[in-house]
Each structure stands twice: as C-alpha cells, then as structure tokens.
Amino acid sequence: MASEYFFISTGVETFIRNSLFGVMPLWLPILWGYGFIAIRRGVEALTIDS
C-alpha cells in the first residue's frame, strides 16, 4: 500500500475516483492482498516436502 501511495503521489498512477484515504480506490489494497495470498498458496502447492 505504501508503494501504491508513492506512485500515486508522484503521478505515475492516477485514479479518477479515490476512496481510500482520498488517494486510491478501495479495491486496490484488497487486490494486492489477494495476489500475495494466491502467490503464497501457489508456492506452497509447488513445494515438495520431504
């Protein structure tokens, strides 16, 4: 979330409708969280325990 705030404050990313702290859409941190969970589960599924 901090990196997204940095990108938004520098103008790299812009959003028309801001809802979270008046800076970014509410769905963006939720999407990042889901992505991290999905990647973690994928890595766990590919890891073979001995």
mmCIF file of the N, C-alpha and C atoms, coordinates in Angstrom:
data_MODEL
# 
_entry.id   MODEL 
# 
loop_
_atom_site.group_PDB 
_atom_site.id 
_atom_site.type_symbol 
_atom_site.label_atom_id 
_atom_site.label_alt_id 
_atom_site.label_comp_id 
_atom_site.label_asym_id 
_atom_site.label_entity_id 
_atom_site.label_seq_id 
_atom_site.pdbx_PDB_ins_code 
_atom_site.Cartn_x 
_atom_site.Cartn_y 
_atom_site.Cartn_z 
_atom_site.occupancy 
_atom_site.B_iso_or_equiv 
_atom_site.pdbx_formal_charge 
_atom_site.auth_seq_id 
_atom_site.auth_comp_id 
_atom_site.auth_asym_id 
_atom_site.auth_atom_id 
_atom_site.pdbx_PDB_model_num 
ATOM 1   N N  . MET A 1 1  ? 0.821   -1.173  0.000   1.00 0.00 ? 1  MET A N  1 
ATOM 2   C CA . MET A 1 1  ? 0.000   0.000   0.000   1.00 0.00 ? 1  MET A CA 1 
ATOM 3   C C  . MET A 1 1  ? 0.878   1.255   0.000   1.00 0.00 ? 1  MET A C  1 
ATOM 4   N N  . ALA A 1 2  ? 1.996   1.178   0.664   1.00 0.00 ? 2  ALA A N  1 
ATOM 5   C CA . ALA A 1 2  ? 2.896   2.329   0.694   1.00 0.00 ? 2  ALA A CA 1 
ATOM 6   C C  . ALA A 1 2  ? 3.468   2.618   -0.691  1.00 0.00 ? 2  ALA A C  1 
ATOM 7   N N  . SER A 1 3  ? 3.805   1.561   -1.432  1.00 0.00 ? 3  SER A N  1 
ATOM 8   C CA . SER A 1 3  ? 4.347   1.779   -2.780  1.00 0.00 ? 3  SER A CA 1 
ATOM 9   C C  . SER A 1 3  ? 3.288   2.369   -3.701  1.00 0.00 ? 3  SER A C  1 
ATOM 10  N N  . GLU A 1 4  ? 2.042   1.929   -3.555  1.00 0.00 ? 4  GLU A N  1 
ATOM 11  C CA . GLU A 1 4  ? 0.960   2.498   -4.358  1.00 0.00 ? 4  GLU A CA 1 
ATOM 12  C C  . GLU A 1 4  ? 0.778   3.978   -4.036  1.00 0.00 ? 4  GLU A C  1 
ATOM 13  N N  . TYR A 1 5  ? 0.849   4.328   -2.764  1.00 0.00 ? 5  TYR A N  1 
ATOM 14  C CA . TYR A 1 5  ? 0.727   5.726   -2.374  1.00 0.00 ? 5  TYR A CA 1 
ATOM 15  C C  . TYR A 1 5  ? 1.853   6.547   -2.997  1.00 0.00 ? 5  TYR A C  1 
ATOM 16  N N  . PHE A 1 6  ? 3.060   5.990   -3.015  1.00 0.00 ? 6  PHE A N  1 
ATOM 17  C CA . PHE A 1 6  ? 4.199   6.678   -3.619  1.00 0.00 ? 6  PHE A CA 1 
ATOM 18  C C  . PHE A 1 6  ? 3.969   6.899   -5.110  1.00 0.00 ? 6  PHE A C  1 
ATOM 19  N N  . PHE A 1 7  ? 3.506   5.869   -5.818  1.00 0.00 ? 7  PHE A N  1 
ATOM 20  C CA . PHE A 1 7  ? 3.251   6.006   -7.250  1.00 0.00 ? 7  PHE A CA 1 
ATOM 21  C C  . PHE A 1 7  ? 2.160   7.025   -7.534  1.00 0.00 ? 7  PHE A C  1 
ATOM 22  N N  . ILE A 1 8  ? 1.142   7.046   -6.706  1.00 0.00 ? 8  ILE A N  1 
ATOM 23  C CA . ILE A 1 8  ? 0.050   7.995   -6.906  1.00 0.00 ? 8  ILE A CA 1 
ATOM 24  C C  . ILE A 1 8  ? 0.508   9.418   -6.606  1.00 0.00 ? 8  ILE A C  1 
ATOM 25  N N  . SER A 1 9  ? 1.279   9.601   -5.550  1.00 0.00 ? 9  SER A N  1 
ATOM 26  C CA . SER A 1 9  ? 1.721   10.947  -5.180  1.00 0.00 ? 9  SER A CA 1 
ATOM 27  C C  . SER A 1 9  ? 2.710   11.520  -6.190  1.00 0.00 ? 9  SER A C  1 
ATOM 28  N N  . THR A 1 10 ? 3.463   10.660  -6.889  1.00 0.00 ? 10 THR A N  1 
ATOM 29  C CA . THR A 1 10 ? 4.403   11.150  -7.897  1.00 0.00 ? 10 THR A CA 1 
ATOM 30  C C  . THR A 1 10 ? 3.746   11.302  -9.261  1.00 0.00 ? 10 THR A C  1 
ATOM 31  N N  . GLY A 1 11 ? 2.510   10.835  -9.414  1.00 0.00 ? 11 GLY A N  1 
ATOM 32  C CA . GLY A 1 11 ? 1.795   10.991  -10.679 1.00 0.00 ? 11 GLY A CA 1 
ATOM 33  C C  . GLY A 1 11 ? 1.984   9.847   -11.646 1.00 0.00 ? 11 GLY A C  1 
ATOM 34  N N  . VAL A 1 12 ? 2.668   8.780   -11.230 1.00 0.00 ? 12 VAL A N  1 
ATOM 35  C CA . VAL A 1 12 ? 2.852   7.626   -12.108 1.00 0.00 ? 12 VAL A CA 1 
ATOM 36  C C  . VAL A 1 12 ? 1.508   6.955   -12.365 1.00 0.00 ? 12 VAL A C  1 
ATOM 37  N N  . GLU A 1 13 ? 0.702   6.827   -11.319 1.00 0.00 ? 13 GLU A N  1 
ATOM 38  C CA . GLU A 1 13 ? -0.647  6.275   -11.436 1.00 0.00 ? 13 GLU A CA 1 
ATOM 39  C C  . GLU A 1 13 ? -1.645  7.363   -11.059 1.00 0.00 ? 13 GLU A C  1 
ATOM 40  N N  . THR A 1 14 ? -2.763  7.376   -11.740 1.00 0.00 ? 14 THR A N  1 
ATOM 41  C CA . THR A 1 14 ? -3.838  8.304   -11.393 1.00 0.00 ? 14 THR A CA 1 
ATOM 42  C C  . THR A 1 14 ? -5.154  7.550   -11.402 1.00 0.00 ? 14 THR A C  1 
ATOM 43  N N  . PHE A 1 15 ? -6.029  7.894   -10.485 1.00 0.00 ? 15 PHE A N  1 
ATOM 44  C CA . PHE A 1 15 ? -7.348  7.300   -10.394 1.00 0.00 ? 15 PHE A CA 1 
ATOM 45  C C  . PHE A 1 15 ? -8.375  8.423   -10.352 1.00 0.00 ? 15 PHE A C  1 
ATOM 46  N N  . ILE A 1 16 ? -9.449  8.253   -11.077 1.00 0.00 ? 16 ILE A N  1 
ATOM 47  C CA . ILE A 1 16 ? -10.477 9.291   -11.133 1.00 0.00 ? 16 ILE A CA 1 
ATOM 48  C C  . ILE A 1 16 ? -11.296 9.305   -9.847  1.00 0.00 ? 16 ILE A C  1 
ATOM 49  N N  . ARG A 1 17 ? -11.704 8.142   -9.386  1.00 0.00 ? 17 ARG A N  1 
ATOM 50  C CA . ARG A 1 17 ? -12.493 8.057   -8.149  1.00 0.00 ? 17 ARG A CA 1 
ATOM 51  C C  . ARG A 1 17 ? -11.617 7.497   -7.036  1.00 0.00 ? 17 ARG A C  1 
ATOM 52  N N  . ASN A 1 18 ? -11.305 8.299   -6.061  1.00 0.00 ? 18 ASN A N  1 
ATOM 53  C CA . ASN A 1 18 ? -10.477 7.877   -4.926  1.00 0.00 ? 18 ASN A CA 1 
ATOM 54  C C  . ASN A 1 18 ? -11.376 7.658   -3.721  1.00 0.00 ? 18 ASN A C  1 
ATOM 55  N N  . SER A 1 19 ? -11.153 6.579   -2.984  1.00 0.00 ? 19 SER A N  1 
ATOM 56  C CA . SER A 1 19 ? -11.996 6.309   -1.828  1.00 0.00 ? 19 SER A CA 1 
ATOM 57  C C  . SER A 1 19 ? -11.215 5.944   -0.571  1.00 0.00 ? 19 SER A C  1 
ATOM 58  N N  . LEU A 1 20 ? -10.003 5.439   -0.682  1.00 0.00 ? 20 LEU A N  1 
ATOM 59  C CA . LEU A 1 20 ? -9.230  5.039   0.487   1.00 0.00 ? 20 LEU A CA 1 
ATOM 60  C C  . LEU A 1 20 ? -8.267  6.161   0.843   1.00 0.00 ? 20 LEU A C  1 
ATOM 61  N N  . PHE A 1 21 ? -8.498  6.818   1.945   1.00 0.00 ? 21 PHE A N  1 
ATOM 62  C CA . PHE A 1 21 ? -7.701  7.951   2.400   1.00 0.00 ? 21 PHE A CA 1 
ATOM 63  C C  . PHE A 1 21 ? -7.690  9.084   1.377   1.00 0.00 ? 21 PHE A C  1 
ATOM 64  N N  . GLY A 1 22 ? -8.672  9.087   0.476   1.00 0.00 ? 22 GLY A N  1 
ATOM 65  C CA . GLY A 1 22 ? -8.737  10.109  -0.554  1.00 0.00 ? 22 GLY A CA 1 
ATOM 66  C C  . GLY A 1 22 ? -7.633  9.998   -1.587  1.00 0.00 ? 22 GLY A C  1 
ATOM 67  N N  . VAL A 1 23 ? -6.985  8.841   -1.676  1.00 0.00 ? 23 VAL A N  1 
ATOM 68  C CA . VAL A 1 23 ? -5.828  8.689   -2.557  1.00 0.00 ? 23 VAL A CA 1 
ATOM 69  C C  . VAL A 1 23 ? -6.036  7.601   -3.600  1.00 0.00 ? 23 VAL A C  1 
ATOM 70  N N  . MET A 1 24 ? -6.450  6.424   -3.190  1.00 0.00 ? 24 MET A N  1 
ATOM 71  C CA . MET A 1 24 ? -6.536  5.293   -4.111  1.00 0.00 ? 24 MET A CA 1 
ATOM 72  C C  . MET A 1 24 ? -7.877  4.588   -3.938  1.00 0.00 ? 24 MET A C  1 
ATOM 73  N N  . PRO A 1 25 ? -8.276  3.817   -4.928  1.00 0.00 ? 25 PRO A N  1 
ATOM 74  C CA . PRO A 1 25 ? -9.521  3.064   -4.816  1.00 0.00 ? 25 PRO A CA 1 
ATOM 75  C C  . PRO A 1 25 ? -9.443  2.015   -3.707  1.00 0.00 ? 25 PRO A C  1 
ATOM 76  N N  . LEU A 1 26 ? -10.564 1.718   -3.120  1.00 0.00 ? 26 LEU A N  1 
ATOM 77  C CA . LEU A 1 26 ? -10.621 0.754   -2.026  1.00 0.00 ? 26 LEU A CA 1 
ATOM 78  C C  . LEU A 1 26 ? -10.237 -0.653  -2.473  1.00 0.00 ? 26 LEU A C  1 
ATOM 79  N N  . TRP A 1 27 ? -10.518 -0.986  -3.736  1.00 0.00 ? 27 TRP A N  1 
ATOM 80  C CA . TRP A 1 27 ? -10.258 -2.339  -4.209  1.00 0.00 ? 27 TRP A CA 1 
ATOM 81  C C  . TRP A 1 27 ? -8.773  -2.616  -4.435  1.00 0.00 ? 27 TRP A C  1 
ATOM 82  N N  . LEU A 1 28 ? -7.947  -1.598  -4.543  1.00 0.00 ? 28 LEU A N  1 
ATOM 83  C CA . LEU A 1 28 ? -6.543  -1.827  -4.873  1.00 0.00 ? 28 LEU A CA 1 
ATOM 84  C C  . LEU A 1 28 ? -5.775  -2.571  -3.775  1.00 0.00 ? 28 LEU A C  1 
ATOM 85  N N  . PRO A 1 29 ? -5.839  -2.165  -2.501  1.00 0.00 ? 29 PRO A N  1 
ATOM 86  C CA . PRO A 1 29 ? -5.133  -2.948  -1.471  1.00 0.00 ? 29 PRO A CA 1 
ATOM 87  C C  . PRO A 1 29 ? -5.725  -4.352  -1.303  1.00 0.00 ? 29 PRO A C  1 
ATOM 88  N N  . ILE A 1 30 ? -7.025  -4.488  -1.524  1.00 0.00 ? 30 ILE A N  1 
ATOM 89  C CA . ILE A 1 30 ? -7.650  -5.808  -1.445  1.00 0.00 ? 30 ILE A CA 1 
ATOM 90  C C  . ILE A 1 30 ? -7.122  -6.706  -2.551  1.00 0.00 ? 30 ILE A C  1 
ATOM 91  N N  . LEU A 1 31 ? -6.980  -6.139  -3.752  1.00 0.00 ? 31 LEU A N  1 
ATOM 92  C CA . LEU A 1 31 ? -6.437  -6.904  -4.867  1.00 0.00 ? 31 LEU A CA 1 
ATOM 93  C C  . LEU A 1 31 ? -4.990  -7.315  -4.617  1.00 0.00 ? 31 LEU A C  1 
ATOM 94  N N  . TRP A 1 32 ? -4.171  -6.409  -4.068  1.00 0.00 ? 32 TRP A N  1 
ATOM 95  C CA . TRP A 1 32 ? -2.797  -6.744  -3.731  1.00 0.00 ? 32 TRP A CA 1 
ATOM 96  C C  . TRP A 1 32 ? -2.741  -7.855  -2.680  1.00 0.00 ? 32 TRP A C  1 
ATOM 97  N N  . GLY A 1 33 ? -3.586  -7.761  -1.665  1.00 0.00 ? 33 GLY A N  1 
ATOM 98  C CA . GLY A 1 33 ? -3.624  -8.797  -0.633  1.00 0.00 ? 33 GLY A CA 1 
ATOM 99  C C  . GLY A 1 33 ? -3.995  -10.149 -1.196  1.00 0.00 ? 33 GLY A C  1 
ATOM 100 N N  . TYR A 1 34 ? -5.006  -10.170 -2.060  1.00 0.00 ? 34 TYR A N  1 
ATOM 101 C CA . TYR A 1 34 ? -5.418  -11.429 -2.693  1.00 0.00 ? 34 TYR A CA 1 
ATOM 102 C C  . TYR A 1 34 ? -4.285  -11.987 -3.556  1.00 0.00 ? 34 TYR A C  1 
ATOM 103 N N  . GLY A 1 35 ? -3.592  -11.110 -4.256  1.00 0.00 ? 35 GLY A N  1 
ATOM 104 C CA . GLY A 1 35 ? -2.476  -11.561 -5.089  1.00 0.00 ? 35 GLY A CA 1 
ATOM 105 C C  . GLY A 1 35 ? -1.371  -12.199 -4.270  1.00 0.00 ? 35 GLY A C  1 
ATOM 106 N N  . PHE A 1 36 ? -1.020  -11.579 -3.148  1.00 0.00 ? 36 PHE A N  1 
ATOM 107 C CA . PHE A 1 36 ? 0.021   -12.155 -2.291  1.00 0.00 ? 36 PHE A CA 1 
ATOM 108 C C  . PHE A 1 36 ? -0.405  -13.505 -1.726  1.00 0.00 ? 36 PHE A C  1 
ATOM 109 N N  . ILE A 1 37 ? -1.671  -13.629 -1.327  1.00 0.00 ? 37 ILE A N  1 
ATOM 110 C CA . ILE A 1 37 ? -2.159  -14.909 -0.805  1.00 0.00 ? 37 ILE A CA 1 
ATOM 111 C C  . ILE A 1 37 ? -2.137  -15.969 -1.893  1.00 0.00 ? 37 ILE A C  1 
ATOM 112 N N  . ALA A 1 38 ? -2.556  -15.614 -3.104  1.00 0.00 ? 38 ALA A N  1 
ATOM 113 C CA . ALA A 1 38 ? -2.566  -16.576 -4.209  1.00 0.00 ? 38 ALA A CA 1 
ATOM 114 C C  . ALA A 1 38 ? -1.149  -17.024 -4.557  1.00 0.00 ? 38 ALA A C  1 
ATOM 115 N N  . ILE A 1 39 ? -0.204  -16.101 -4.576  1.00 0.00 ? 39 ILE A N  1 
ATOM 116 C CA . ILE A 1 39 ? 1.187   -16.467 -4.868  1.00 0.00 ? 39 ILE A CA 1 
ATOM 117 C C  . ILE A 1 39 ? 1.738   -17.375 -3.779  1.00 0.00 ? 39 ILE A C  1 
ATOM 118 N N  . ARG A 1 40 ? 1.449   -17.057 -2.529  1.00 0.00 ? 40 ARG A N  1 
ATOM 119 C CA . ARG A 1 40 ? 1.937   -17.879 -1.422  1.00 0.00 ? 40 ARG A CA 1 
ATOM 120 C C  . ARG A 1 40 ? 1.369   -19.293 -1.496  1.00 0.00 ? 40 ARG A C  1 
ATOM 121 N N  . ARG A 1 41 ? 0.085   -19.399 -1.779  1.00 0.00 ? 41 ARG A N  1 
ATOM 122 C CA . ARG A 1 41 ? -0.523  -20.728 -1.890  1.00 0.00 ? 41 ARG A CA 1 
ATOM 123 C C  . ARG A 1 41 ? 0.031   -21.493 -3.083  1.00 0.00 ? 41 ARG A C  1 
ATOM 124 N N  . GLY A 1 42 ? 0.307   -20.791 -4.164  1.00 0.00 ? 42 GLY A N  1 
ATOM 125 C CA . GLY A 1 42 ? 0.893   -21.445 -5.330  1.00 0.00 ? 42 GLY A CA 1 
ATOM 126 C C  . GLY A 1 42 ? 2.281   -21.973 -5.045  1.00 0.00 ? 42 GLY A C  1 
ATOM 127 N N  . VAL A 1 43 ? 3.073   -21.196 -4.340  1.00 0.00 ? 43 VAL A N  1 
ATOM 128 C CA . VAL A 1 43 ? 4.421   -21.642 -3.976  1.00 0.00 ? 43 VAL A CA 1 
ATOM 129 C C  . VAL A 1 43 ? 4.348   -22.831 -3.032  1.00 0.00 ? 43 VAL A C  1 
ATOM 130 N N  . GLU A 1 44 ? 3.411   -22.788 -2.081  1.00 0.00 ? 44 GLU A N  1 
ATOM 131 C CA . GLU A 1 44 ? 3.258   -23.921 -1.157  1.00 0.00 ? 44 GLU A CA 1 
ATOM 132 C C  . GLU A 1 44 ? 2.807   -25.176 -1.897  1.00 0.00 ? 44 GLU A C  1 
ATOM 133 N N  . ALA A 1 45 ? 1.968   -25.027 -2.914  1.00 0.00 ? 45 ALA A N  1 
ATOM 134 C CA . ALA A 1 45 ? 1.495   -26.187 -3.661  1.00 0.00 ? 45 ALA A CA 1 
ATOM 135 C C  . ALA A 1 45 ? 2.630   -26.788 -4.513  1.00 0.00 ? 45 ALA A C  1 
ATOM 136 N N  . LEU A 1 46 ? 3.554   -25.956 -4.966  1.00 0.00 ? 46 LEU A N  1 
ATOM 137 C CA . LEU A 1 46 ? 4.650   -26.444 -5.785  1.00 0.00 ? 46 LEU A CA 1 
ATOM 138 C C  . LEU A 1 46 ? 5.821   -26.968 -4.963  1.00 0.00 ? 46 LEU A C  1 
ATOM 139 N N  . THR A 1 47 ? 5.884   -26.607 -3.693  1.00 0.00 ? 47 THR A N  1 
ATOM 140 C CA . THR A 1 47 ? 6.968   -27.047 -2.839  1.00 0.00 ? 47 THR A CA 1 
ATOM 141 C C  . THR A 1 47 ? 6.701   -28.471 -2.383  1.00 0.00 ? 47 THR A C  1 
ATOM 142 N N  . ILE A 1 48 ? 7.701   -29.310 -2.573  1.00 0.00 ? 48 ILE A N  1 
ATOM 143 C CA . ILE A 1 48 ? 7.579   -30.709 -2.174  1.00 0.00 ? 48 ILE A CA 1 
ATOM 144 C C  . ILE A 1 48 ? 8.249   -30.890 -0.822  1.00 0.00 ? 48 ILE A C  1 
ATOM 145 N N  . ASP A 1 49 ? 7.480   -31.317 0.145   1.00 0.00 ? 49 ASP A N  1 
ATOM 146 C CA . ASP A 1 49 ? 8.038   -31.583 1.477   1.00 0.00 ? 49 ASP A CA 1 
ATOM 147 C C  . ASP A 1 49 ? 8.680   -32.965 1.479   1.00 0.00 ? 49 ASP A C  1 
ATOM 148 N N  . SER A 1 50 ? 9.856   -33.074 2.085   1.00 0.00 ? 50 SER A N  1 
ATOM 149 C CA . SER A 1 50 ? 10.493  -34.383 2.144   1.00 0.00 ? 50 SER A CA 1 
ATOM 150 C C  . SER A 1 50 ? 10.360  -35.000 3.495   1.00 0.00 ? 50 SER A C  1 
# 
